[in-house]
Amino acid sequence: MTDNNNIIDNINEVTDKVYVQLIDGSTAWVPTNAHKLDENKYLILPDNEFNENDFINLSEFIPGDIVALSSQTFHDGTQGFVCKKLFKPSTRQDKKFFEFLFKTAFGEFEINKNNLEYYKSEIEKIKELKALGKNFYDSTLMTIEQLEHCES
């Protein structure tokens, strides 16, 4: 199980519906497809909720991530299993990019030189896309600004 995306290609059926936290201007839980790998280890499968060209509807976990679930009662009283912990990240090239977008939009990002260095290429990609007219959350753009100030 070294390449999560190769596993996805070999799955012929969805075994479970789980919920992933999504930011779309507010925070919501959206259903997504998952495949049970082991006791409480699930592989997030591709579906219509994840769009790699959408930088506003951000999923906490993306296709290819292997996650742990926990039971949750939603606002309407229904219960479901939500993705809570990352066991193994997706092997997608853009995993770090979407991780950065989610964490900065959700306010879970620490401003420090280590993070500036770690996400340097993702920050440059955001700047390039912003210059081309793509939209990003203000909190993401402010985080980039704060990171660049901690450099000096």
TORLUM-985187 format. One record per residue: residue in one letter; x, y, z of N, C-alpha, C in turn. Coordinates in steps of 0.001 Angstrom, whole numbers. Example, Ala and Ser with C-alpha at 12.3 -4.5 7.8 and 13.67 -1.06 7.14 Angstrom:
! TORLUM-985187
   rest       npx       npy       npz      capx      capy      capz       cpx       cpy       cpz
      A     13190     -5690      7800     12300     -4500      7800     13200     -3300      7800
      S     12850     -2250      7080     13670     -1060      7140     12900        30      7870
! end
This chain:
! TORLUM-985187
   rest       npx       npy       npz      capx      capy      capz       cpx       cpy       cpz
      M       823     -1201         0         0         0         0       860      1255         0
      T      1742      1367      -947      2615      2526      -976      2024      3673     -1772
      D      1230      3398     -2774       672      4445     -3603      -849      4438     -3498
      N     -1382      5376     -2716     -2824      5449     -2473     -3609      5585     -3771
      N     -3076      6327     -4738     -3803      6536     -5987     -3873      5272     -6822
      N     -2877      4392     -6726     -2963      3103     -7418     -4041      2234     -6787
      I     -4207      2331     -5478     -5264      1591     -4790     -6626      2034     -5328
      I     -6811      3345     -5471     -8077      3893     -5973     -8424      3283     -7322
      D     -7444      3187     -8197     -7686      2659     -9546     -8175      1215     -9534
      N     -7863       468     -8484     -8224      -947     -8425     -9500     -1226     -7624
      I    -10163      -190     -7132    -11397      -378     -6363    -12581      -301     -7316
      N    -13391     -1328     -7298    -14527     -1389     -8215    -15845     -1015     -7564
      E    -15871      -945     -6240    -17124      -598     -5572    -16863       280     -4358
      V    -17838      1116     -4060    -17769      1971     -2887    -18293      1172     -1706
      T    -17550      1196      -629    -17990       419       515    -18711      1262      1556
      D    -18452      2548      1594    -19060      3396      2618    -19237      4820      2139
      K    -20214      5509      2747    -20376      6951      2600    -19897      7549      3912
      V    -18945      8460      3836    -18447      9150      5016    -18554     10649      4754
      Y    -18314     11440      5776    -18429     12888      5646    -17070     13547      5817
      V    -16800     14514      4935    -15564     15279      4967    -15924     16732      5249
      Q    -15126     17366      6088    -15357     18777      6375    -15006     19601      5141
      L    -15902     20531      4791    -15755     21356      3594    -15940     22815      3970
      I    -15086     23660      3429    -15262     25106      3558    -15762     25603      2215
      D    -16901     26283      2247    -17462     26852      1018    -18008     28248      1299
      G    -17338     28966      2157    -17830     30248      2653    -18279     30079      4086
      S    -18743     28900      4423    -19023     28479      5798    -18460     27056      5909
      T    -18610     26476      7066    -18107     25115      7250    -19274     24142      7221
      A    -19109     23051      6481    -20164     22046      6359    -19524     20664      6290
      W    -20346     19657      6480    -19917     18268      6299    -20611     17749      5056
      V    -19840     17237      4118    -20417     16730      2875    -20112     15242      2735
      P    -21077     14484      2198    -20817     13050      2006    -19824     12823       879
      T    -19018     11821      1056    -18071     11427        23    -17920      9914        46
      N    -17378      9368     -1001    -17190      7927     -1101    -15881      7513      -439
      A    -15908      6362       224    -14704      5842       877    -14697      4323       797
      H    -13520      3779       877    -13340      2328       861    -12642      1920      2152
      K    -13252       988      2882    -12659       522      4131    -11448      -348      3825
      L    -10306        26      4400     -9065      -717      4192     -8765     -1646      5355
      D     -9116     -1170      6551     -8756     -1863      7778     -9683     -1327      8865
      E     -9513     -1842     10057    -10324     -1340     11176    -10110       163     11321
      N    -11123       938     11018    -11129      2401     11106    -10073      3082     10226
      K     -9696      2489      9125     -8858      3140      8116     -9605      3098      6798
      Y     -9867      4286      6269    -10654      4418      5048     -9894      5240      4015
      L    -10014      4824      2765     -9423      5525      1645    -10493      6408      1021
      I    -10234      7714       962    -11174      8640       333    -11090      8446     -1182
      L    -12239      8240     -1806    -12314      7998     -3249    -12737      9269     -3990
      P    -12411      9356     -5265    -12846     10518     -6052    -14373     10568     -6146
      D    -14910     11781     -6152    -16341     11992     -6374    -16553     13421     -6846
      N    -17800     13819     -6961    -18127     15143     -7502    -17859     16287     -6530
      E    -17671     16001     -5257    -17445     17067     -4274    -16053     17682     -4402
      F    -15086     16915     -4840    -13724     17427     -4950    -13444     17848     -6381
      N    -13075     19119     -6535    -12737     19669     -7846    -11385     20354     -7707
      E    -10390     19822     -8371     -9032     20345     -8226     -8847     21742     -8796
      N     -9837     22257     -9503     -9769     23620    -10038    -10598     24607     -9239
      D    -11152     24165     -8127    -11994     25004     -7267    -11215     25323     -5999
      F    -10892     26589     -5805    -10119     26998     -4642    -10978     27663     -3571
      I    -12289     27554     -3715    -13228     28118     -2741    -13913     27005     -1947
      N    -14311     25922     -2610    -14896     24763     -1926    -13756     23802     -1573
      L    -13284     23914      -350    -12070     23216        75    -12381     22074      1020
      S    -11955     20876       658    -12136     19693      1504    -10931     19530      2419
      E    -11209     19146      3658    -10120     18886      4596     -9283     17692      4142
      F     -9946     16685      3584     -9269     15503      3068     -9644     15338      1607
      I     -8690     14848       811     -8913     14748      -632     -8802     13292     -1075
      P     -9259     12991     -2297     -9127     11622     -2792     -7680     11116     -2681
      G     -7571      9893     -2175     -6258      9296     -1968     -5798      9340      -526
      D     -6380     10234       291     -6041     10284      1712     -6579      9048      2410
      I     -5823      8521      3354     -6288      7433      4211     -6549      8049      5583
      V     -7783      7890      6066     -8228      8603      7264     -8870      7663      8285
      A     -8977      8178      9505     -9745      7526     10562    -11066      8261     10689
      L    -12092      7534     11094    -13429      8112     11247    -13832      8181     12701
      S    -14789      9058     12969    -15451      9047     14267    -16927      9350     14033
      S    -17741      8903     14948    -19186      9112     14844    -19510     10540     15262
      Q    -20466     11146     14556    -20862     12516     14894    -22359     12682     14688
      T    -22969     13451     15572    -24363     13843     15418    -24374     15230     14794
      F    -25080     15356     13674    -25140     16627     12954    -26245     17512     13522
      H    -26287     18776     13061    -27257     19751     13562    -28703     19294     13412
      D    -28988     18508     12381    -30365     18055     12151    -30709     16786     12936
      G    -29779     16314     13771    -30031     15136     14599    -29604     13817     13974
      T    -29262     13813     12698    -28797     12580     12064    -27361     12287     12494
      Q    -26996     11027     12368    -25638     10635     12714    -24912     10126     11485
      G    -23611     10290     11494    -22790      9797     10402    -21360      9657     10850
      F    -20556      9071     10000    -19139      8925     10282    -18375     10011      9543
      V    -17572     10766     10300    -16820     11873      9726    -15323     11556      9736
      C    -14642     12060      8739    -13189     11896      8641    -12544     12832      9662
      K    -11748     12272     10548    -11190     13058     11640     -9673     13115     11685
      K     -8995     12071     11231     -7547     12029     11387     -6921     11455     10130
      L     -5856     12093      9689     -5119     11615      8522     -4094     10573      8957
      F     -4229      9354      8409     -3232      8316      8645     -2103      8415      7625
      K     -2495      8600      6360     -1516      8644      5286     -2041      9596      4218
      P     -1221     10578      3835     -1700     11537      2838     -1766     10941      1438
      S     -2622     11530       654     -2729     11184      -763     -1375     11369     -1429
      T     -1130     10597     -2453       103     10751     -3217       -77     11707     -4395
      R     -1221     12385     -4442     -1456     13382     -5488      -389     14469     -5396
      Q        47     14969     -6529      1049     16040     -6554       577     17290     -5834
      D      -718     17556     -5865     -1251     18795     -5311     -1748     18663     -3866
      K     -1404     17591     -3170     -1858     17381     -1794     -1453     18543      -891
      K      -176     18933      -929       287     20033       -71      -422     21336      -408
      F      -724     21558     -1679     -1411     22767     -2112     -2796     22850     -1466
      F     -3567     21760     -1550     -4907     21773      -968     -4868     21772       557
      E     -3862     21148      1125     -3676     21189      2579     -3441     22639      3031
      F     -2587     23361      2338     -2317     24757      2652     -3584     25602      2530
      L     -4316     25423      1419     -5550     26196      1220     -6550     25945      2336
      F     -6758     24680      2706     -7731     24363      3745     -7301     24941      5094
      K     -6073     24694      5477     -5607     25145      6794     -5638     26664      6930
      T     -5281     27370      5867     -5291     28837      5957     -6718     29389      5935
      A     -7598     28778      5170     -8993     29229      5134     -9706     28907      6440
      F     -9346     27790      7049     -9993     27344      8286     -9394     28011      9523
      G     -8271     28675      9365     -7628     29351     10496     -6796     28412     11351
      E     -6304     27328     10765     -5496     26342     11487     -4047     26380     11034
      F     -3521     27559     10841     -2181     27648     10274     -1287     28488     11168
      E      -137     27961     11488       828     28665     12337      1791     29460     11455
      I      1950     30722     11796      2849     31597     11050      4260     31430     11612
      N      5132     30838     10824      6533     30709     11224      7393     30428      9989
      K      8699     30547     10185      9630     30370      9063      9624     28941      8521
      N      9408     27957      9393      9356     26568      8928      8207     26360      7953
      N      7031     26894      8281      5883     26763      7379      6096     27552      6091
      L      6747     28700      6203      7056     29484      5004      7922     28657      4058
      E      8924     28013      4596      9824     27201      3769      9114     25952      3242
      Y      8354     25286      4106      7683     24042      3735      6670     24246      2603
      Y      5940     25376      2647      4888     25639      1661      5307     26667       611
      K      6588     26881       444      7087     27912      -472      6539     27751     -1901
      S      6585     26550     -2448      6105     26370     -3832      4586     26526     -3927
      E      3853     26155     -2882      2398     26321     -2879      2041     27806     -2829
      I      2809     28570     -2049      2584     30016     -1956      2841     30672     -3317
      E      3903     30262     -3974      4210     30817     -5301      3111     30463     -6307
      K      2590     29250     -6227      1513     28838     -7131       263     29692     -6907
      I       -56     29976     -5653     -1218     30814     -5337     -1023     32216     -5898
      K       156     32765     -5747       442     34106     -6282       272     34130     -7800
      E       777     33100     -8467       652     33024     -9928      -814     32918    -10345
      L     -1563     32063     -9666     -2979     31892     -9997     -3777     33157     -9681
      K     -3438     33820     -8600     -4107     35079     -8225     -3871     36127     -9318
      A     -2642     36189     -9827     -2313     37136    -10897     -3097     36840    -12177
      L     -3491     35575    -12347     -4290     35183    -13518     -5790     35369    -13288
      G     -6157     35887    -12118     -7560     36176    -11841     -8304     35144    -11015
      K     -7613     34130    -10515     -8267     33122     -9665     -8539     33722     -8284
      N     -9635     33280     -7672    -10028     33783     -6351     -9594     32837     -5248
      F     -9185     33422     -4128     -8810     32680     -2937     -9421     33373     -1736
      Y     -9557     32646      -646    -10075     33244       585     -9127     34335      1067
      D     -9717     35409      1606     -8906     36501      2159     -7951     35986      3228
      S     -8412     35037      4034     -7557     34513      5104     -6320     33815      4536
      T     -6447     33176      3377     -5291     32544      2732     -4309     33608      2264
      L     -4820     34647      1645     -3952     35727      1153     -3299     36476      2314
      M     -4034     36688      3394     -3460     37343      4576     -2383     36471      5216
      T     -2602     35160      5239     -1604     34244      5795      -317     34322      5000
      I      -430     34366      3690       764     34478      2842      1512     35769      3161
      E       768     36855      3296      1374     38141      3636      2101     38060      4989
      Q      1458     37453      5971      2075     37318      7301      3312     36430      7247
      L      3253     35357      6483      4404     34469      6336      5587     35205      5716
      E      5315     36007      4719      6388     36739      4051      7016     37782      4962
      H      6245     38317      5901      6791     39261      6869      7635     38579      7939
      C      7365     37324      8212      8167     36626      9228      9517     36242      8643
      E      9658     36379      7330     10904     36025      6641     11982     37079      6942
      S     11545     38316      7077     12519     39384      7264     12897     39614      8712
! end
